[in-house]
Amino acid sequence: MAKPEKVMQVQELQEKLRSASAVILTDFRGLNVSEINTVRRRLREVQTEYRVVKNTLLRIAASGLGIQGLDAFLEGPTAVAFVRGDVVDVAKIFQDFIRQVRKLEVKGGLLDGRILSPADIQTLAQLPPKHELRARVVGGLQSPLTRLVSVLSGPVRSLVYVLDAIRRQREAASFTGSAES
């Protein structure tokens, strides 16, 4: 018989796995309490909960949800980041922290049902933030439209220049004609 507290912990982990947009597993060996709290504080700013979990409970929770492939990462001490915001921001925080402290190690993760290797998470950390990617897409969509407007307005602009030149010629001709009289 499973202990009621363990059943509750598995259910809680399942709920966190369901509600998270991504999950990143880390090996926190060597970090002191202050360093773990620093990581937690940074992650909280980007809507991410970071907590130490028991590998067995996480394995049971994941298999209960039909998530396969996390077992390879569930060796040794494990802390999990349950991401609710932008996974790129979280990956950047981990990469920055690893560069500064050199103790934390990313084991792997899960994004949209796909298992991520540590290299995949490092690649995510190198991506620009979501808002910048959106701006690039909008700029890419806007650029052809701006060019199209420019091309379509070209003949009208040319017609205006021609009509203005004719008007100036007539004004000049009427001015020279009235000066001769």
C-alpha positions as CSV (number, residue, x, y, z in Angstrom):
1,M,0.0,0.0,0.0
2,A,1.3,3.4,-0.9
3,K,1.4,6.0,1.8
4,P,-1.3,8.7,1.5
5,E,1.4,11.5,1.6
6,K,3.3,9.9,-1.3
7,V,0.0,9.6,-3.3
8,M,-0.7,13.3,-2.7
9,Q,2.9,14.2,-3.7
10,V,2.5,12.2,-7.0
11,Q,-0.9,13.9,-7.7
12,E,0.7,17.3,-7.0
13,L,3.6,16.5,-9.4
14,Q,1.1,15.3,-12.0
15,E,-0.8,18.6,-11.7
16,K,2.4,20.6,-12.0
17,L,3.4,18.5,-15.1
18,R,0.0,19.1,-16.7
19,S,-0.1,22.8,-16.1
20,A,3.6,23.5,-17.1
21,S,4.4,24.6,-20.6
22,A,7.8,23.0,-20.2
23,V,9.8,21.1,-17.6
24,I,13.6,21.3,-17.1
25,L,15.4,18.8,-14.9
26,T,18.7,19.7,-13.2
27,D,21.3,18.2,-11.0
28,F,21.8,20.6,-8.1
29,R,24.7,18.8,-6.5
30,G,27.2,21.2,-4.9
31,L,24.8,24.1,-4.6
32,N,24.3,25.6,-1.2
33,V,21.0,26.9,0.1
34,S,21.8,30.5,-0.8
35,E,22.6,29.5,-4.4
36,I,19.4,27.4,-4.7
37,N,17.4,30.4,-3.3
38,T,19.0,32.7,-5.9
39,V,18.0,30.4,-8.7
40,R,14.5,30.1,-7.3
41,R,14.1,33.8,-7.1
42,R,15.3,34.4,-10.7
43,L,13.0,31.7,-11.9
44,R,10.0,33.0,-10.0
45,E,10.4,36.3,-11.9
46,V,9.6,34.4,-15.1
47,Q,6.7,32.4,-13.7
48,T,8.6,29.2,-13.0
49,E,8.6,27.1,-9.9
50,Y,11.9,25.3,-9.0
51,R,11.8,22.5,-6.5
52,V,13.7,19.4,-5.5
53,V,11.8,16.2,-6.2
54,K,12.2,12.5,-5.5
55,N,13.1,10.7,-8.7
56,T,10.7,7.8,-8.0
57,L,7.8,10.1,-7.4
58,L,8.5,12.1,-10.5
59,R,8.8,8.8,-12.5
60,I,5.5,7.6,-11.2
61,A,3.8,11.0,-11.9
62,A,5.2,11.1,-15.4
63,S,4.2,7.6,-16.3
64,G,0.7,8.2,-14.9
65,L,0.4,11.0,-17.4
66,G,1.8,8.9,-20.3
67,I,5.0,10.9,-20.4
68,Q,7.9,8.6,-21.6
69,G,11.6,9.3,-21.8
70,L,12.2,11.2,-18.6
71,D,13.6,8.1,-16.9
72,A,17.1,8.7,-18.4
73,F,17.3,12.0,-16.5
74,L,16.1,10.7,-13.1
75,E,19.4,9.6,-11.7
76,G,21.1,11.4,-8.8
77,P,19.7,14.5,-7.1
78,T,17.0,16.1,-9.2
79,A,15.4,19.6,-9.1
80,V,12.7,20.4,-11.5
81,A,11.7,23.8,-13.0
82,F,8.0,23.8,-13.9
83,V,7.8,26.5,-16.5
84,R,4.6,28.5,-17.0
85,G,6.1,31.4,-18.9
86,D,8.6,31.5,-21.7
87,V,10.9,28.4,-21.7
88,V,13.6,30.5,-23.5
89,D,13.8,32.8,-20.5
90,V,14.2,29.9,-18.2
91,A,16.9,28.3,-20.3
92,K,18.8,31.6,-20.3
93,I,18.6,31.9,-16.5
94,F,20.0,28.4,-16.2
95,Q,22.8,29.0,-18.7
96,D,23.7,32.3,-17.0
97,F,23.7,30.7,-13.5
98,I,25.8,27.7,-14.8
99,R,28.4,30.2,-16.2
100,Q,28.5,32.1,-12.9
101,V,28.5,29.3,-10.4
102,R,29.7,26.2,-12.4
103,K,27.9,23.8,-10.1
104,L,24.4,23.3,-11.6
105,E,23.9,20.9,-14.4
106,V,20.9,20.7,-16.8
107,K,19.9,17.0,-17.2
108,G,17.2,17.4,-19.8
109,G,13.6,18.4,-20.1
110,L,10.2,18.2,-21.7
111,L,8.5,20.7,-24.0
112,D,5.2,20.1,-25.7
113,G,5.4,16.4,-25.1
114,R,8.9,16.2,-26.6
115,I,11.9,15.1,-24.6
116,L,14.8,17.7,-24.6
117,S,18.4,16.9,-24.2
118,P,20.8,19.3,-22.4
119,A,22.0,20.4,-25.8
120,D,18.4,21.2,-26.8
121,I,18.0,23.4,-23.7
122,Q,21.3,25.1,-24.5
123,T,20.0,25.8,-28.0
124,L,16.8,27.3,-26.5
125,A,19.0,29.6,-24.3
126,Q,20.6,31.0,-27.4
127,L,17.2,32.0,-29.0
128,P,16.0,35.5,-28.8
129,P,13.1,36.1,-26.3
130,K,9.5,35.4,-27.6
131,H,8.7,39.1,-27.9
132,E,11.7,39.7,-30.1
133,L,10.8,36.8,-32.3
134,R,7.2,38.2,-32.6
135,A,8.6,41.6,-33.6
136,R,10.8,39.9,-36.3
137,V,7.8,38.1,-37.7
138,V,5.7,41.2,-37.8
139,G,8.6,43.1,-39.4
140,G,9.0,40.4,-41.9
141,L,5.3,40.5,-42.8
142,Q,5.2,44.3,-42.8
143,S,8.3,44.7,-45.1
144,P,6.7,43.3,-48.3
145,L,3.5,45.3,-47.6
146,T,5.5,48.5,-47.3
147,R,7.3,47.7,-50.5
148,L,4.0,47.0,-52.3
149,V,2.6,50.3,-51.1
150,S,5.7,52.1,-52.4
151,V,5.5,50.3,-55.8
152,L,1.8,51.1,-56.2
153,S,2.2,54.7,-55.2
154,G,5.1,55.2,-57.6
155,P,2.9,55.8,-60.7
156,V,0.6,58.2,-58.8
157,R,3.7,60.0,-57.4
158,S,5.1,60.3,-60.9
159,L,1.8,61.7,-62.3
160,V,1.8,64.3,-59.5
161,Y,5.4,65.3,-60.4
162,V,4.5,65.6,-64.1
163,L,1.3,67.6,-63.4
164,D,3.3,69.9,-61.1
165,A,6.0,70.4,-63.8
166,I,3.3,71.3,-66.4
167,R,1.7,73.7,-63.9
168,R,5.1,75.4,-63.4
169,Q,5.7,75.6,-67.1
170,R,2.3,77.2,-67.7
171,E,2.9,79.6,-64.8
172,A,6.3,80.5,-66.2
173,A,4.8,80.9,-69.7
174,S,2.0,83.1,-68.5
175,F,4.5,85.2,-66.4
176,T,6.8,85.7,-69.4
177,G,3.8,86.4,-71.7
178,S,2.5,89.1,-69.3
179,A,6.0,90.6,-68.9
180,E,6.2,91.1,-72.7
181,S,3.0,92.9,-73.0
